[in-house]
Amino acid sequence: LRAFPQAVFLFCSAELSIDMKTLFLALFSRRRLCGILFALAPALYVALSPIWTLAFDSENMPADAMVLAEADAPLRGGDWRELASGAFVREYTRQNGGKVEFVALRMDPQRCEIVLCSAALDGGGPRTPEQWAREYHLGAVINAGMYLPDDLTSTAYMRSGDKVNNGRIAEKYGSFFVASPRQPSLPNAALLDKDVDDWKFLLPQYEVAVQNFRLIGPEGVQRWPENGPRHSIAAVGMNAKGEIFFLHYETPISVYEFVRILREESGLNLTRAMYVEGGAQAVLGLWTPTKKIYRMGRHPANFLLGGPILPNVLGVRLRQKD
């Protein structure tokens, strides 16, 4: 580790050539590098910028104090703003003019194409959200799900066309996101519930299928423990109209409280929701000619590194307004 700070400096330098970066990554695997950085990040973060530590105080706040703070300042959503044909965004704050805590992207799947991009399937390696967007011509990007220590393989079932990232159906994961139907009578995109839908029949009927934890169960049942850990959350949702939502809550929050907000927020009207990532890796990116939003998990490592590198994302190809 004696030469590690110099190595990080060189790696982050704009003057370092691509070949040198490739060599660096060969010597220091991404998994090892990120492990070291994430271990050192809190100390480096505090040492380099004590003022910024205030931004992360909520992560160490007792759960009861967090609940009181939230009760004093209810979450407020702004107007839905149309970004493209069939795509609208809404930002939520705790007070007028305050920091945005929660972002919801609402999409009509009849007018927005949702695709799965996976490094394991295209052989290109993990990329930043912006790199995924540029390469695949995407207007929006969110995590496709959690992944294994190989930094490529999803923790549960994931497939695009005939290419399979992970063919295992996880018993404890209760939701599937599906898109691009092979039968015209099916919705262009949907969330399936493992306990309600005939998923064994439906999964093969779609080009894209991704399995993750279920956030909202049948009849809106809350299935998460009330005093769970707090972290940033990325999720995918669906309402009764069949509209699809990309959701990102940056301020650390328990999954229980996040589900409560999803169920009670009348501007969303969600009937189903699926967890796709939490903590530092949780990302939602949106790029249009008139609006750019980039939300990532609240973690000191993201402050130091500029954001996560992801192996699998769900992306949206937006159309210009009619």
Secondary structure, 3 states (H helix, E strand, C coil): CCCHHHHHHHHHCCCCCHHHHHHHHHHCCHHHHHHHHHHHHHHHHHHHCHHHHHHHHHHHCCHHHHHHHHHHCCCEECCCEEEEECEEEEEEECCCCCCEEEEEEEECCCCCEEEEEEHHHHCCCCECHHHHHHHHCCCEEEECCCECCCCCCECCCEEECCEEEECCCCCCCCEEEEEEECCCCCCCEEEEECCCCCHHHHHHHEEEEEEECEEECHHHCECCCCCCCEEEEEEEEEECCCCEEEEEEEEEEEHHHHHHHHHHCCCCCEEEEEEEEEHHHCEEEEECCCCEEEEECCCHHHHHHCCCCECEEEEEECECCC
